[in-house]
Amino acid sequence: MAKMKTHRGTKKRIKLTGTGKVMRRRAFSSHLLTKKSANRKRKLRKSAVMDSRDTSRICDLLGR
């Protein structure tokens, strides 16, 4: 049987922490930024922990 291949698009967008949590970027931070408050834009800069219901699917894409 062939080896599992890593999904390259997922690997570029997702990072794993040392404890195994999946980190992702936040949405809504690429355009239309003038109407968003500075506080909201500052919070969008930080990465977020992916929901636990999605982590098993993401780990399959990453070959883990």
C-alpha positions as CSV (number, residue, x, y, z in Angstrom):
1,M,0.0,0.0,0.0
2,A,1.2,3.5,-0.9
3,K,2.3,6.0,1.7
4,M,-0.2,8.7,2.9
5,K,0.7,12.1,1.2
6,T,0.6,15.3,3.2
7,H,-1.9,17.9,1.9
8,R,0.5,20.7,1.0
9,G,-2.1,23.5,1.2
10,T,-3.0,22.5,4.7
11,K,0.6,22.2,5.8
12,K,1.2,25.9,4.7
13,R,-1.8,27.2,6.6
14,I,-1.8,25.1,9.8
15,K,0.7,24.8,12.6
16,L,0.9,22.2,15.4
17,T,1.9,23.2,18.9
18,G,4.1,21.1,21.1
19,T,1.1,19.7,23.0
20,G,-0.6,18.7,19.8
21,K,-3.1,21.6,19.4
22,V,-3.8,22.9,15.9
23,M,-3.3,26.6,15.3
24,R,-5.0,28.5,12.5
25,R,-5.2,32.0,11.2
26,R,-8.3,34.1,11.8
27,A,-10.7,35.0,9.0
28,F,-11.9,38.5,8.0
29,S,-8.4,40.2,8.2
30,S,-7.5,40.6,4.5
31,H,-9.6,43.5,3.2
32,L,-12.3,46.0,4.1
33,L,-10.2,47.0,7.1
34,T,-11.3,50.7,7.3
35,K,-14.7,49.9,8.8
36,K,-13.2,47.5,11.5
37,S,-12.1,49.0,14.8
38,A,-8.4,48.9,15.8
39,N,-9.2,46.6,18.7
40,R,-10.9,44.1,16.3
41,K,-8.0,44.3,13.8
42,R,-5.5,43.7,16.6
43,K,-7.3,40.6,17.8
44,L,-7.4,39.3,14.2
45,R,-3.6,39.3,14.0
46,K,-3.3,36.5,16.6
47,S,-3.7,32.9,15.6
48,A,-6.4,30.8,17.1
49,V,-6.7,27.3,18.3
50,M,-8.8,25.1,16.0
51,D,-11.9,23.5,17.4
52,S,-11.4,20.0,18.7
53,R,-14.1,18.7,16.4
54,D,-12.0,19.6,13.4
55,T,-8.6,18.5,14.6
56,S,-8.9,14.8,13.7
57,R,-9.8,15.8,10.1
58,I,-6.9,18.2,9.9
59,C,-4.5,15.6,11.3
60,D,-5.6,13.2,8.6
61,L,-4.7,15.8,5.9
62,L,-1.3,16.4,7.6
63,G,-0.6,12.6,7.7
64,R,-0.6,12.3,11.5
